[in-house]
């Protein structure tokens, strides 16, 4: 092998890796943006129209396939080593500040059930709301825009709340109007998406309650008449109720895991992928926790305790300030003057 062949092989490998990254982006866009919109339209078509048996069955099959594909994509966000958000540092390396921590078989099953329930409740409540408003106001045009208006308001609210603190994920506001766009098996107060998980699901449960209050008003608070007059309303109501009950349980379990497990998992991943030393792996894990707005932890595998004023932290602070990278948000909870003074010293 001469140098020319090695350079050609390296270039082909780089092109393949770039194509793989582009395909991942395309698949994520389809799963998190296009697929939810298509499934929502199909869900409304099923609720609004009285289909013959065969057409209705195929429509339900299409909705089920869409739900399963989106559930799979959302569960994969928690896969160990899955980088959801990252920033390129001044030295060319990638600082993965949102990544999956992994899960066992039981956690994966529970996660898949919750994600599917989350999507089913969202699609069912929005479709039922628009159909109920169209029954009350059959001649008006604005009820036909109920789903679009609700999703737009939800995305705007999440974006407004998320813009108040770093890091900011404004581009994920629209997909977040359908589902939480980050790993779930992490501390619920970690800001790993447009908002933290606990803020997102608090807003989502409140939205679901308001939507069903509006639906009940449209049917004059007569549940029996509503279930008889509109197909699919019972299943939509059941999925929404189950989601509102399951969301607090999911947040409790994420809180139960704690930041210690997150720190340990992030440090182990750093050792596996980058062959970091114990101290460097613990430091990298704590940088991620700091970006999420969580307190630093002492990783169990670290032989040396983390010191917030060690030379390694100071050097990284200078790199972040010089590069203007998103990594600088790691230090948003500290006093800038003290940080700069200690780093320069």
N, C-alpha and C positions, 0 to 999 in steps of 0.2 A: 504494500500500500504506500503510495506516495502522497505528498501533501495536497496535490490537486484533487485526488479522489476523496480524501478526508474532508476537504472544504466543500466539495459537491454534496457529500453525504450529510454534512452538517447543515447545509442550506436546505436540502430536501426535508430534513427532520424539523427545521424551524418552520418551513412552510406547512408541513403536516400539523404541527402543534398550533399554528395560527388558524388553520382550517378547523381544527377541533374546537378551538375557543370560539370561532365564529358560529359553528354548529350548535355549541352549547348556548350561546346567546340567542340564536334563532329558536331553539327548542324551548328555552325559558320564556321568550316572548310569546310563543304560541300557547304555552301551558298557562301562563299567568295573565295574559291579556285577551288573546283571541278566543281561546277555549271558554273562559267564563262568559264572554259576551254571547257566543254561539249557544251555549247551554242555557243561558238566561232567556234568550229569544225562543228557544225550543220549549222551555218550561212554560213560558207565557202562552205559546201557541197551544200547548196541551190544555192549559187552564181555560183559555178563551174559547176555543172551538170545540164543537162536538164531533169528534172523529169517529168514523166507523171502527170496528174492532181491529181490523188488520192494520190500518194506518195508525191508530192509537198505540198499538203494540210496538210498531217500528219506531214511533216517536219516543216512546219510553225507553226502548233499547238504545237509541241515539243519546238520550239524556244520561242513561246509566254509563255508557262508554265515556262520555265527557266527564262525568263525575269521577270515574275511576282513574282516568288519565291525569286529571288535576290533583286528585288525592295522592297519586304516586309521585307527582312532581313536588308537592308540598312536603311529603314525608321525606323525600330525598334531601331536603334542605338540612335535616338533622343527621345525615350520614357522616360518619367520622371522616374528617379531612375535606369535606365539601366546602369550598371557598365561595361564600355568597357575596361578600364585598371585600375589596382589597385596594390598597394604594401603593403605587410605586415610589420607593424612597430614592434619595439622592444617590445612593450607592448602587441603584439598579435592582435591588431586591424588592419583593412584594411583601408588604405588611398586611396580612389577612386579618382584619379586625372584626369580621363576622364570618364564622365558620361553624360547621356542624361538630358536635362533640361525640356523636355515636349513640347507639342504643342497643339494648338486648332484644330478644324475640318478643317478650311480653310488653316491653315499652313500645316496640314497633307496632304491635297489634292495637294497643290502646291509642297510639298516635294516629294510626290510619283511621280508626273509628271516629276519633274526634275531628280530624280534618274533613272526612266525608260528611259528618254531621254539620260542621260549620258551613260547608258549601251548600248542602241541601237546605238548611234553614235560610240561608241568604237568598238563594234562588226562589224558593217557595214563597217566602214572605213578600219579596218584591213583586213577583208575578201575581200573587193573590191581591196585593194592594192595588195594583193598576186595574185588575179586573173588577174589583169592588167599586173603585171610583168611577169606572166607565158605566157600571150598572146604575149608579146614583145620578150621574151626569151624562146621559147618553148622547146629548147633542153637543156638548162642549168638546173643545179640542185639547185643552190642557191635561185632562186625565190620561191621554195617550202618551204623555211625556213623564208620567209619574216615576217609572223606573229610572229613566235617565236623570231626572231632577234629583231623586234620592241619592243615586250613586255620586252625582256631581257634588252635592252638599256634603256627603260623607267624606269624599276625597279632599274637598277644600278644608273641612274641619280638621282632618288628620294632618294635612299639610301645615295649617296654621299652628296647631299645637306642636308639631314636630320642629318647626322653624325656630322655636324659642330656645332650643339648646342644641349643642353639637354632639355627635355628627349629624348631618342633615341628609335625608334620603328623599328629596322632593320628587325625584323621577319615579319613585315607587308608590306615589300617593294613589294613582288610579287603580293599580292592581290591589293595593291595600283596602280599597273600598269593597272588594270581594272577600279577601282573606288576609290573614297575617303573613307577611312576606319575609319571614325570617325563621330560623330554628326555634322550636318551642321548648326543647329540653335544656333550657338555660335559665339563669335567674330572671324572674318575670319583670324586675325593674331595670334590666339591662336594655339600653336603647340600641337595639340591633336592627330596627326597621324605621319606618317613618316616625313611630312612637315606640315606647316600650310595650311589651306584651300585655302587661296589666292595664295600661292606659287604653290600648287598642280594644281589648275585650270588654272593658268597662263601657266604652263608647258603643261597642257593637251590641251589648245586651240592652243598653238604654234605647238604642235605635230600634231594636227588635220589639221592645215593649211599646214604643210609640207607634210603630207600624201596625201592630195588632190592635192597639187602641183605635187607630183610624179605621181599620177594617171592621171592628166591632161597631163603631159609630155608623159606618155605611150600611150595616145590616140591622140598625136600630137595636143593637145589643141582644138580638135574638139568635142564639147559637144554633138552635134546632133548625130554624128557617135557613140560616146561612149554610149549614152542612147539606141541606136538601137541595138548595138552589145552585150551588157551585161545586163542581167536581174537583177533587184534589185538595179541598180546603182542610179536611180532617188531617191528611198526611202532612200538609204544610204546617198546621198548628202543632201537631205532635213533634215534628222535627225542630221547630222553633223553641218549644218548651224544653225539649231534651237538651238543645244547645245551651239555653240559658242556665240549666242546671249543671251541665258538664263543664262550662267555662270556668267557674270558680274552682272546681275540683282539679282541672288541668293547671290552673295557676298555683294551687296549693302544692301539687306534686312538683312543679318546677321550682317553687320556693324551697321545698323539702330537699331537693338535690343540693341546693346551696352553691355559693361561689367557689367553695373549696374543691368540689368535684370538677367544676368548669376549669379552674386553674390547673388541677392535676391533669385533666384530659388535654388541655391546650399544650401544656409542657411536654407530655408524652408524644403528642403529634409532632412538636418541634424536634424532638430527639429522633423520631423515626424518619422524618422527611429531610431535615437539614443536618442531622448528626450533631446537634448542639450539645454543649456541655450542660451539666446540671444547672449551673448558675445562669447560663444564657437562656436555657429553656424556661426556667422559672421567670426570668426577666421578661421574655417575650410573652408568656402567658399573662403576666401582670400588666403589661402594656395594653393587651386586649381588654382586660377587665377595667383598666383605667379609662379606655376609650368608651366603654359602655356606661361610665359613670359609677362604677362599683369600687369599693375599697380594695386595696392591694392585699394579696394573700401570700402566705409562705407556702410554696409548693412542697408537698411531702417528700418529693424526690430530690429537692435541692439540698446540697450539703452546706451551703452558705446562706445565711439569712439575707433577704432583700433589704437594701438600704436605699432610701429615696434620694440620697445625695452622693451616691457612689460615682466614681468617674465615668462608668459606663452610661449611666443615666444622663449625666451632664453632657457627654459627647453626643448622645442621641438627641438631646434637646437642641443642641446647636445645629445638628443636621436638619432637624424638622423645621427650625426657624429659618435656616438658610434656604431650604428647598421650598418652603411655603406649602408643604404637603398636608394632606388631611390628617396625618399623624399628629400634627400640632394640637389637634383637638383633645389628645390624650391629657394635655396639661391645662384644660379649660377650667378645672376645679381648683387650680393653684393660683397663687398670686404671681402675675407675670413679672413684676419687678424683682421679687425674691428669686424666681427661677433664672431670670437673665443674669442677675448678680452672681448667683452661685455658679452658673455655667461659665460665665466669663472668668470668674475667679479660678 
